Amino acid sequence: MTRVARIVLAVLAGAVAGSLVNMGLVNIGPFVVPLPEGAALLSSARLRTSESM
């Protein structure tokens, strides 16, 4: 395998690994820092009323 192909594969593997780590952090974020009581994200109107909490 040429050096350029190895570098391209390394960059692609890094992008995939970084995406997976980011997705994991986004998914576990609400468990680490939960939303305040009464916060509602179901509609934009309810989200606006939750902003003042």
TORGUKOL-938118 format. One record per residue: residue number from 1; chain; z, x, y of N, C-alpha, C, O in turn. Coordinates in steps of 0.2 Angstrom, whole numbers, plus 5000, padded with zeros to 4 digits. Layout:
<r NUM A <Z X Y> <Z X Y> <Z X Y> <Z X Y>>
...
// end
This chain:
<r 1 A <5000 5004 4994> <5000 5000 5000> <5000 5005 5006> <5004 5009 5007>>
<r 2 A <4996 5003 5011> <4995 5007 5017> <5002 5006 5021> <5005 5001 5021>>
<r 3 A <5002 5011 5026> <5008 5011 5030> <5008 5004 5035> <5013 5001 5036>>
<r 4 A <5002 5003 5037> <5002 4997 5042> <5004 4990 5038> <5007 4986 5041>>
<r 5 A <5001 4990 5032> <5003 4984 5028> <5010 4983 5027> <5013 4978 5027>>
<r 6 A <5014 4989 5025> <5021 4989 5024> <5024 4987 5031> <5029 4983 5030>>
<r 7 A <5022 4989 5036> <5025 4987 5043> <5024 4980 5044> <5029 4976 5046>>
<r 8 A <5018 4977 5043> <5017 4970 5044> <5021 4966 5039> <5024 4961 5041>>
<r 9 A <5022 4968 5033> <5026 4964 5028> <5034 4964 5030> <5037 4960 5030>>
<r 10 A <5036 4970 5033> <5043 4971 5035> <5044 4966 5041> <5049 4963 5041>>
<r 11 A <5039 4966 5046> <5040 4962 5052> <5040 4954 5049> <5045 4950 5052>>
<r 12 A <5036 4952 5045> <5036 4945 5042> <5042 4944 5039> <5045 4938 5040>>
<r 13 A <5045 4948 5034> <5051 4947 5031> <5057 4947 5036> <5061 4943 5035>>
<r 14 A <5057 4951 5041> <5062 4950 5046> <5062 4944 5050> <5067 4941 5051>>
<r 15 A <5056 4941 5051> <5056 4935 5055> <5058 4929 5050> <5061 4925 5053>>
<r 16 A <5056 4929 5044> <5059 4924 5039> <5066 4925 5038> <5070 4919 5039>>
<r 17 A <5069 4931 5037> <5076 4931 5037> <5080 4929 5043> <5085 4926 5043>>
<r 18 A <5077 4931 5049> <5080 4929 5055> <5080 4921 5056> <5085 4919 5059>>
<r 19 A <5075 4918 5054> <5074 4911 5055> <5079 4908 5050> <5082 4903 5052>>
<r 20 A <5080 4910 5044> <5085 4907 5039> <5092 4908 5042> <5096 4903 5041>>
<r 21 A <5094 4914 5045> <5100 4915 5047> <5101 4910 5053> <5107 4907 5054>>
<r 22 A <5097 4910 5058> <5097 4905 5063> <5098 4898 5061> <5102 4894 5064>>
<r 23 A <5094 4896 5056> <5095 4889 5054> <5102 4888 5051> <5105 4882 5052>>
<r 24 A <5104 4893 5047> <5111 4892 5045> <5116 4891 5050> <5121 4887 5050>>
<r 25 A <5116 4895 5055> <5121 4895 5061> <5120 4889 5065> <5125 4886 5067>>
<r 26 A <5114 4886 5066> <5113 4879 5069> <5117 4874 5065> <5120 4869 5067>>
<r 27 A <5116 4874 5058> <5118 4869 5054> <5126 4869 5053> <5129 4864 5053>>
<r 28 A <5129 4875 5053> <5136 4876 5053> <5140 4875 5059> <5146 4875 5060>>
<r 29 A <5136 4876 5065> <5139 4876 5071> <5144 4870 5073> <5149 4871 5075>>
<r 30 A <5142 4864 5071> <5146 4858 5073> <5153 4858 5069> <5158 4855 5071>>
<r 31 A <5153 4862 5063> <5159 4862 5059> <5164 4867 5062> <5170 4867 5062>>
<r 32 A <5161 4873 5065> <5165 4878 5068> <5168 4875 5075> <5174 4876 5076>>
<r 33 A <5163 4873 5079> <5165 4870 5086> <5163 4863 5086> <5158 4861 5088>>
<r 34 A <5168 4858 5084> <5166 4851 5083> <5165 4848 5090> <5167 4850 5095>>
<r 35 A <5161 4842 5090> <5160 4839 5096> <5167 4835 5098> <5171 4834 5094>>
<r 36 A <5168 4834 5105> <5174 4831 5107> <5174 4824 5104> <5169 4821 5103>>
<r 37 A <5180 4821 5104> <5181 4814 5101> <5177 4809 5106> <5177 4810 5112>>
<r 38 A <5173 4805 5103> <5170 4800 5107> <5163 4802 5109> <5159 4798 5112>>
<r 39 A <5161 4808 5108> <5154 4810 5109> <5149 4807 5105> <5150 4807 5099>>
<r 40 A <5144 4805 5108> <5139 4801 5104> <5132 4804 5106> <5130 4805 5111>>
<r 41 A <5128 4806 5101> <5122 4809 5102> <5116 4805 5099> <5110 4807 5098>>
<r 42 A <5117 4799 5098> <5112 4794 5095> <5107 4792 5100> <5101 4791 5098>>
<r 43 A <5109 4791 5106> <5104 4789 5111> <5105 4793 5118> <5111 4796 5119>>
<r 44 A <5100 4794 5122> <5101 4797 5128> <5106 4794 5133> <5109 4798 5136>>
<r 45 A <5106 4788 5133> <5111 4784 5137> <5118 4786 5135> <5123 4787 5139>>
<r 46 A <5120 4785 5128> <5126 4787 5126> <5128 4794 5127> <5134 4796 5128>>
<r 47 A <5123 4799 5126> <5124 4806 5128> <5126 4807 5135> <5131 4811 5136>>
<r 48 A <5123 4804 5140> <5125 4804 5147> <5132 4802 5148> <5135 4805 5152>>
<r 49 A <5134 4797 5145> <5141 4795 5146> <5146 4800 5142> <5152 4800 5144>>
<r 50 A <5144 4803 5137> <5148 4808 5134> <5148 4815 5138> <5153 4819 5136>>
<r 51 A <5144 4816 5142> <5144 4822 5146> <5150 4823 5150> <5152 4829 5151>>
<r 52 A <5153 4818 5153> <5159 4819 5157> <5165 4821 5153> <5171 4822 5156>>
<r 53 A <5165 4821 5146> <5171 4822 5142> <5173 4829 5143> <5178 4831 5140>>
// end
